[in-house]
Amino acid sequence: MTKKSRDTAELSTTEALRYSRHLMLPAMDFRGQEALLSSRVLVVGMGGLGCAAAPYLVASGIGHITLVDDDLIDRTNLQRQILYRESDVGSLKAQRACMALRELNSEIEIEALCRRLDAEELSKLVGGYSLVLDCTDNLLTRNAINEACFKARVPLVSGAAIRFEGQVVCFNMHDDMPCYQCLSLQFTEQQLTCMEAGILSPVVGVIGAVQALEVVKILASVGSPSFGVLQLFDAFHGQWRQFKLAKDPNCPVCGSNQ
């Protein structure tokens, strides 16, 4: 069930003009745009992926967006985290991103949570949203987000990028479908970060944009969201690959023993 962000989903005349290019799409029309305006999205992580995805969510008219990040802007972030400026160095990422995004669309609700959420906080928070966008960079947080989403049955769109590579994967949290933990069980414990391995700047833009695309498709019921499909991007060779994920019956989150 979609969590509403406002009392009515009916578009005003001003909104109809603003989103007119969406309304021209037969698959979207007023129904899809009204669904976006009625939706609430939680964006966890305002690094490179969050900075790339969030502007499209804001411009598309997601009714309420909450940005979560406890980090400060560093000069090394400016290479790829495009919402921030040189004068922002030392400021809170979520706060500065919130300010920048409000200039893009002042007609929707955008708020910032400038702290790290533990598993208990995530569990309490996630149920109030229509969808969660995972733009974090560590496995522990990703697994905690996934568990909270599965318990609340809230769809999850997850992205990752490092070096010349990126990935996007979506989960609808249905009992017969895999969750993120089914995928992460295949990972080794040590996960490299951009600080350790580097990242080509536009790669996060590509992955963040695809994440935003999947979010809009899911919330507006447009097209075929890629649930349970791992999309891998090889920027070095300009290639995409897709793999259908299998549900792990022994998964500690969604497995049959839980």
C-alpha positions in Angstrom: 0.0 0.0 0.0 1.5 3.4 -1.0 2.1 5.8 1.8 0.6 9.1 0.9 2.6 12.3 1.0 -0.4 14.7 0.8 -4.1 14.8 1.3 -5.0 14.8 -2.4 -3.2 13.5 -5.5 -5.1 15.6 -7.9 -2.8 17.9 -10.0 -3.2 21.6 -9.8 -3.1 23.8 -12.9 0.5 24.8 -12.0 1.6 21.2 -11.5 -0.1 20.1 -14.8 2.1 22.7 -16.6 5.2 21.8 -14.7 4.9 18.0 -15.4 3.3 18.4 -18.9 6.1 16.4 -20.6 5.2 13.5 -18.3 1.5 13.9 -19.0 2.1 13.7 -22.7 3.3 10.1 -22.3 0.3 7.7 -22.6 1.8 5.3 -20.1 2.2 8.0 -17.5 -0.7 10.5 -18.1 -2.3 12.1 -15.0 -2.6 8.8 -13.2 1.1 8.2 -13.1 2.0 11.7 -12.2 -0.5 11.8 -9.4 0.9 8.6 -8.1 4.4 10.2 -8.0 3.0 13.2 -6.1 1.4 10.9 -3.6 4.6 9.0 -2.9 7.2 9.2 -0.2 10.8 8.2 -0.9 13.6 7.6 1.5 17.1 8.2 0.0 19.9 6.8 2.1 23.3 8.2 1.2 24.0 11.5 -0.5 27.3 10.7 -2.1 27.8 10.3 -5.8 24.8 8.0 -6.4 22.5 10.1 -4.2 23.6 13.3 -5.9 22.9 11.8 -9.3 19.5 10.2 -8.5 17.9 12.8 -6.2 17.6 15.6 -8.8 15.6 13.4 -11.1 13.3 12.3 -8.3 12.8 15.9 -7.3 12.3 17.1 -10.9 9.9 14.2 -11.6 7.6 15.3 -8.8 8.0 12.7 -6.0 5.7 14.3 -3.4 8.0 13.8 -0.3 11.7 13.0 -0.3 13.9 12.4 2.8 17.6 12.5 2.4 19.8 10.7 5.0 23.5 11.2 5.4 25.7 12.0 8.4 28.8 12.8 6.4 30.5 16.2 5.7 31.5 17.4 2.2 35.1 16.9 1.4 37.1 18.4 -1.4 37.6 14.9 -2.9 33.8 14.5 -3.2 33.6 17.4 -5.7 34.9 15.1 -8.5 31.6 13.2 -8.7 29.0 14.5 -6.1 27.5 17.1 -8.4 25.1 18.8 -6.0 27.9 20.3 -4.0 30.1 23.4 -4.7 33.6 24.4 -3.5 32.0 26.7 -0.9 30.1 23.7 0.6 33.3 21.9 1.7 33.0 21.1 5.4 29.1 21.3 5.4 26.7 18.5 6.0 25.9 16.6 2.8 22.2 16.0 3.5 21.6 19.6 4.5 23.4 21.1 1.5 21.7 18.7 -0.9 18.3 19.5 0.6 18.9 23.2 0.0 20.1 22.7 -3.6 17.1 20.4 -4.4 14.6 22.8 -3.0 15.8 25.3 -5.6 15.0 22.8 -8.3 11.4 22.1 -7.0 9.9 24.2 -4.2 6.5 22.6 -4.7 7.3 19.2 -3.1 8.5 18.3 0.5 12.2 17.7 0.9 13.8 17.1 4.3 17.2 16.1 5.6 18.3 13.7 8.3 21.9 14.5 9.1 22.7 11.4 11.1 23.5 7.7 10.6 20.5 5.5 11.1 21.0 2.2 13.0 19.0 -1.0 12.3 16.4 -0.1 14.9 15.8 3.4 13.5 15.6 2.1 10.0 13.0 -0.5 11.0 10.8 2.2 12.5 11.3 4.7 9.7 11.0 2.6 6.5 7.4 1.7 7.0 6.4 5.3 6.5 7.7 5.4 2.9 6.5 4.1 -0.5 10.0 3.1 -1.5 13.7 3.2 -0.3 16.6 4.2 -2.5 19.9 2.8 -1.3 22.8 4.9 -2.3 25.2 3.8 0.4 28.7 2.5 0.1 29.0 -0.3 2.7 27.6 -3.8 3.0 26.6 -3.5 6.6 24.3 -0.6 5.9 22.9 -2.1 2.8 21.9 -5.3 4.6 20.3 -3.3 7.4 18.3 -1.3 4.8 17.3 -4.5 3.1 16.1 -6.1 6.3 14.0 -3.1 7.2 12.5 -3.0 3.8 11.6 -6.7 3.8 10.0 -6.4 7.2 7.9 -3.4 6.1 7.3 -4.9 2.6 8.6 -1.6 1.1 10.3 -1.8 -2.4 14.0 -1.2 -2.5 16.2 0.1 -5.3 19.9 -0.4 -4.7 22.9 0.9 -6.6 26.7 0.7 -6.3 29.6 2.0 -8.3 33.4 1.7 -8.1 36.3 2.1 -10.6 34.7 1.7 -14.0 31.8 -0.6 -12.8 28.3 -0.1 -11.5 25.2 -2.1 -10.6 21.5 -1.5 -10.1 19.1 -4.0 -8.6 15.4 -3.7 -7.5 13.5 -5.7 -5.0 9.7 -5.7 -4.5 10.0 -7.7 -1.2 7.4 -10.4 -2.2 7.8 -13.8 -0.6 8.5 -15.5 -3.9 11.3 -13.0 -4.9 14.9 -12.6 -3.7 16.0 -9.7 -1.4 19.3 -7.9 -1.3 20.7 -10.3 1.3 20.3 -13.2 -1.2 22.7 -11.2 -3.4 25.1 -10.0 -0.7 25.6 -13.6 0.6 27.7 -14.1 -2.5 30.1 -11.2 -1.6 33.3 -11.5 0.4 33.5 -9.7 3.7 35.9 -7.0 2.5 34.3 -4.4 0.2 36.5 -1.8 -1.4 35.5 1.9 -1.3 36.0 4.7 -3.8 38.8 6.0 -1.5 40.6 2.7 -1.8 39.9 1.8 -5.5 38.9 5.0 -7.2 35.8 5.8 -9.3 35.4 7.4 -12.7 33.1 10.4 -12.2 30.4 9.8 -14.8 29.8 6.2 -13.7 28.0 7.3 -10.6 25.9 9.6 -12.8 24.9 6.7 -15.1 24.0 4.4 -12.1 22.2 7.1 -10.2 20.1 8.0 -13.2 19.1 4.3 -13.7 18.2 4.1 -10.1 15.9 7.2 -10.5 14.4 5.6 -13.6 13.5 2.4 -11.7 12.0 4.4 -8.8 9.8 6.4 -11.2 8.7 3.3 -13.0 7.8 1.5 -9.8 5.9 4.3 -8.2 4.1 5.4 -11.3 3.4 1.8 -12.4 5.0 2.5 -15.8 6.8 -0.1 -17.9 8.4 -3.2 -16.4 10.5 -2.5 -13.3 13.6 -4.8 -13.1 12.7 -6.6 -9.9 15.1 -9.4 -9.0 17.4 -8.5 -12.0 21.0 -7.5 -11.4 22.0 -4.9 -14.0 25.8 -4.6 -14.3 27.4 -1.7 -16.1 31.0 -1.9 -17.6 31.9 1.7 -18.3 35.4 0.8 -19.6 33.8 -1.2 -22.5 30.5 0.5 -22.6 28.5 -2.7 -21.9 25.5 -3.7 -19.9 24.7 -7.2 -18.6 21.7 -8.5 -16.8 21.4 -11.5 -14.5 18.2 -12.9 -13.0 18.7 -13.4 -9.3 17.6 -16.5 -7.5 16.0 -16.5 -4.1 18.2 -18.1 -1.5 16.1 -20.5 0.6 18.6 -20.1 3.4 18.6 -16.3 3.4 18.5 -15.1 7.0 16.1 -12.3 5.9 13.7 -13.7 3.4 14.5 -17.5 3.4 11.9 -20.1 4.0 13.2 -20.8 7.5 12.4 -17.3 8.7 
